[in-house]
Amino acid sequence: MATPDPASDPQTPSMDVDSLGAALEPLRDAGSGRSLLELGWIRRLRRQESRAVFELALPGFAASQRDRIAAEARQALLAVVGIQDVQIELAQPEATPTGSPPASAPIGGAGHGAGGHGQPPPRQSVPGVRQVIAVSSGKGGVGKSTVAVNLACALAASGLKVGLLDADIYGPNAPTMLGVADHTPEVHTGPEGEQILVPIETCGIAMVSMGLLIQENQPVIWRGPMLNGIIRQFLYQVAWGERDVLVVDLPPGTGDAQLTVAQAVPMAGVVIVTTPQQVSLQDARRGLAMFLQMGVNVLGVVENMSAFVPPDLPDRRYAIFGSGGGRQLADEAGVPLLAELPLEMGVLEGGDRGLPVVLAAPESASALAFSALAAELAGRCVAPATLA
């Protein structure tokens, strides 16, 4: 058990503080199962006569546990003999590494950037990351996360060091698609006391996702400043190490997450994912226009589900969602059509069982299309020396 901080009152017997720490020892982080005292989320524990006082210092990704932790801590401390009241102090926003933009405080106060007031801070590179490529879509259900995951794996298979940031905070699917939904990342303390996440290594890439930090069916009910804060933490308070490319899987739409990433970090560009349907194109146009308006380079359009390839007739193509939509969008915007990705059963099966199609069936039509997309983007966004 981590030793609680000494009491601020010199008259407080150490055994009283020890009894308070013992009462709080059973409290655990819902994600990792580790003691809150060990994690340092409960600190400065002390006794002031009949009152127990402590500071609650939750990192952004654990903000959804605040009410539960506060209630359990209060109940545990009130069970200690002589304690009649509990005072919980909220910690100030954590320090961030030198040169990094401050993470917005999920508890108390509006954040910086898109979620707060005033001008956003200057864009700041992610330490160790050479290029950032975002994958976005105007609407959900077009296979954006499937594209992001397979693109990351295909880039890694080409010899690059790749990270994947799942920025879809409300609907994080990357852990399931990569077969690590039951994993919990380690949390380290940085040189200035900040919380540093260690990404999960899987399928040749390093990945972080909100899905790794919450229970399977737990909803994330956050407003803009909290969303802004966790995305910045995923960018700047993760031990990414040296990465040639960081692929960012954005949520659908044109909301806080897109604004935060676009304003926070310089990007090589963004890939717009759509299906051939006109309904999908309508929303994709809005998303593409948003990035152009914000001065973000649009690398091009990926048309997903361009044609269905039946498993028993691999030479057949059925345009079940229409045809030509991706080309139409690319031509309108004056950007390249990067890929027309077929729809195969292997893509769906790979996502469900946690092994992306580029790894499960590398010779399939879908995998070959993803590999070609990765080669195109690597050639345009990554220096040749990195690929050598």
N, C-alpha and C positions, 0 to 999 in steps of 0.2 A: 504494500500500500504506500502511496506517495505520502510524504510527511507534510501535514498542513503547515501553512505559514504561521510563525509565532503570533500570538495575540498582540494587538496593539496596546492593550492595557497591561502594564507590567505586573499588576496584581493578579492576573488570571493564571491559575495553576495550570501547568502543562498537561496534567492528566485530564483536566476538563476539556482542553482542546483535543486531546487524543480520543476522548469519548465521542466528541462531535465527529471526528474523522472516521471513527469506527462505525458510527451510525450512517454515514454517507458512503462507506465503502461498497455496499451492494448496488449502488446506482451505476447503471451501465449505458453506454452509447448504443442506441437501437441498431445501428448499422454494423459496427465492429465487435460489439459485446465487451469492449474494454471499459475499465473503471473510469469514471469521470474525474476522479482525483488523479489518476495516473496520466490521463490526457491533459490535465491542467485546465479543464473547463470549469471546475470549481476550485477556487483559490482564495487566499487571504481569509481563511476560516478562523474565526475567533469568537470568544464569548465575552459579552459585556453584561455582567450581573446575570439576569434571568433571560437575556436575549442572545440568540446565536446569529452571527453575521457572517456572510461570505459574499464573494464576488463571482458572478456568473459570466464567464468569458467564452461564448460559443463562436466557433468559426462560422462563416456564412452558410456553408453547406449543411450545418446542423441547426440552423435557426428554426426549422419546423418542429424541433423537439423542445423548444424553450418552455412552453406551458407545461408539458409533461414533466420535464426535469424539475422545474420550479415547484410543482405540486408534490412530487415525490420527495424532494429534498426537505420541503417544509414539514411534511408528515413525519419523515424520519427524525428530524431534529426535535420536533415537539415531543417525541417519545423519549428523549433523553431526560433523565431526572433533573429537575430544576430549570428546565427551559420552558418558558411561557410564551415567547415571541420569537419570530424569525424575520430577519431583515436581509433581503437579497439586493445586492448592488449590481447594476449592469456595467460591464467593462467598457472602456472607451474603445473605438475602432483600433484594430491591431496595427502595429507598425508593419510597413512593407519593406522589402529589400531596397537598398539605395538605388535610385534611378528608375524604380518601378512606379507606375501610377498607383495612387492609393486605392485600395479596394473599398467600395461603398459599404458602410456599416449596415448590416441587415437589421440590427436592433438599435433603434434610436437615430433619428435624423435622416434626411434625404441624402441620397448618394450624389456622386459626381456624374458628369457625362450626361447621357441621354435621360437618366432617371432623375437628375437633380435640376438645380437652377443655374443660370449663368452659362458661360462658355465651357465647352468640354475641354479637358486637358489635352495637350499635344499627343499625337499618336506615338506610342512607345513600343519598340520591338520587344518580342519575348526573348529573354536571354537564352542563347544556345540554338534558337530556331532561325534558320536561314530564310525560309519562305513560308508564307501562310496562304493557303487556298481555301476559300469558303465555298460550300455547296448549298444552294438556296433554291426555294421554289415558291411560287405564289400561293399555292394551295396544298393541302395535305392529300395523301393518297396517291401521289404520282411516283413514289419510289425514291424519294430524295435520300433517305437514310440508307437504302440499299445501294444507291450510287455512291454515296460517301464512303461506306464501309468497304465496298469492293474496289473503289478507286484507291483507298489507302492501302489495302492489301496488295493490289497490283503494283503500286509504286514501290512498296517494300520488296516485292518479288523481283523487281528490276535492279535491286541493289541499294536503294536509298534507305536512309534512316527516317522513319515516318512516325508521326504522332497523330492521333485522332482525338479531337475535342468534340464531344457530343454536347452541343449548346442548346439542344431541344430540351429545356429544363422541365417543361410540363409533360412531355411525352418522350422520355428517353428510351430508345429502342436498341442502341448500339450494344449494350451488354448482352442482350439476348442473341442478337445477330452474330456476336463473336464468341458465344458460349461461355460467358463469364458472369452471368446474372447473379450467381451465388457468391461472387468474390467481393471482398471489401478492401479498399486500398489502405495502406499504412499512412499514418500521419506523423510527421516529424516536426520538431521545433527548429525554426530557422535561426540564423545568427542574431537577429534582432527580436527574437521572441515570437515571430509570426508562425502560423500553422502552414506547413508545407505538405501537400499531398504527393504520394508516390504513385505514379500511374500504373495500371495493370498492363503487364506485357502478355500479349496473346496474338496469335496468327501473324507474327513478325512485326507487330506494331505496338506502340505504347498508347494507352487509351484512358481517358477519364470521362465520367458521365455522372449525372445526378442519379441515374438508375443504380449506381454502385453504393450510394450513400443513404438511400431510403428503403423502406420495406416494399415488397413487391406490389402491393395494392395501395400504397400510401399516396394520396394526391399531394401535389405541390401547389399551395394556395398563396401565391405571393403577388404583391404589386410591383410596379416597375423598379423602384430603388433596390429592392431585395434581389430581383432578377439581375439587375445591373451589377450588384455586388458579387454574386456567385460566379457570373461569367468572367469578371475581372480576376477573381481568385483562380478560376480554372486556367486563365491565361498566364498570370504572373506569380501564383503561389502553388505551382506544381513543379516537381522536379523533372522537367522534360529532358534534361541533359542535352546532348548535341543532336539536333534533328535537321535533316535536309529540308523536310516539308512537314508542316502541321496542317492537316485537313480539318476544317471546322464544319461540322454538320449543323446548320442553322435550322431553327423551326420554320414551319411554313408562315407566309405572310410578310408584313412590313412593319413589325412592331419593335418593342424595346430590345429584344435580343439582337436583331439585325443592326439597329442603331448603335448599340453598345459596341459590337465587334467592329463595325465600320469606323467608329470614332476612336476606338481604343488602340488598334494595332495597324501598322502599315501592312497591306496585303499585296501579293502578286496579282490577285484578282479573284473574281467570283464566277462560279459556274452556275448557270440557271437551268434547272431541271423542269421539264414539262412532258406531258403526254401529247399525242397528236390532236386530242379533242379541243374544240373551240372553247369550251368552258375552262379547261386548263390554261389555254393560251391567254385568255382574258386576264387571269390572275398573274400569270407569268410576266405579262407586259408590265403590270404595276410594279412587281418586284424588280424587274430589270431597270425600269425607269428610276426607281428609288436609288439604286446603286449608282447609276449614272449621275443623278442629281447630287449625290454625296461625293462625287469625284473618285469612286472606286472603279478600277478597271474591270470590265466584263470580259472574261476570257472567251466566253461563247455559250452556246446552247447545247444541252444534251436532251435529245428526244428519247424518253424511256418508254418501254412497252410499244415500240414502233410496230411490231408484228409478233403474233403468237407462232411459236415453232412447236408443233406437236411432237411428243417424244417418240412416237412410232413412225413419223414421217419427217425426219430432220431436214429434208430438202424443201419442204413446203413452208409458206409464209402466209399468215392470215392477218390482215390489218383490221383487227376487231375494234380498235379505238379510232379508226380513220387513218389518214395518211397525209404527210406533207406539212403537218402543223409545226414541227420543229424548224424545218427549212423556212417556212413562212415567217416565224418569229425572228429567226436569225437575219433574214434578209431585211425585214423591217428595221431592225436595230443596227444593221451594218456590222454584225459580229459573225464569227465563224459558227457553223454547225459542227460541233466537235464529235458527235457520235449519234448513231441511231441504234439504240440498244434493244435487242429482241426480248421477248417475254418467253421464258422457258420454265418448265416445272422445276428444274434444278435450282433456279434462282430462288423460288419460293421455299423449296425444301431446305436449301442451304441456310437461308435466314432463320427458319424455324428451329433447325437443329444446331445452330451456332457454328457453322463452317461455311464461310462465303463461297460462292460458286467459283471464284477465280482460284480457290485452293482445292475445293472438292472435285471440280470437273474442269481442269485447266484447258482442255481441248474442246470444250463446248462452244457453241456460237456466242453465248453470252460472255463467257470468260475471255474469249479472244477479242470481243468488242471492248470489254473493260480494259484489257491489256493495251489495246491500241489507243484508247482514251488516255491511259496513264502515260504512255510513251509520248503522245502529243503534248500533254501538259508538262511533263518533265522536260521535254525539249525546249519548250517556250519559257518555263519559269525557273528551271534549275540550271546553274552554270555547268558547262560540259565537264569541268574538272571534277565535279562531284560525282558524275556518272561514270567516270573512267575507272 
